[in-house]
Amino acid sequence: MTVTISGGAITEVSVKSTVYEQRSQQFVQRAVPTLRSEVLAAQSADVNTVSGSTYTSRSYLTSLQSALDQAAA
């Protein structure tokens, strides 16, 4: 995960996915665009998970929070 912060605001969040299973890839493709939009709007990792992609959402948000914590350190 790459998080870009400019002027104290989250301006970009990108993920390089290495999911090999077709079914898992479907969850990633459904959840990531929604999560990215929500994170940019909220300027936080404190957003709701995407219904039907709970595990993917939790992993994304955990990774995001870790990146934000590293940036703040």
Secondary structure, DSSP 8 states (H G I E B T S, - for coil): -EEEEETTEEEEEE------SHHHHHHHHHHHHHHHHHHHHHTSS-----TT-HHHHHHHHHHHHHHHHHHH-
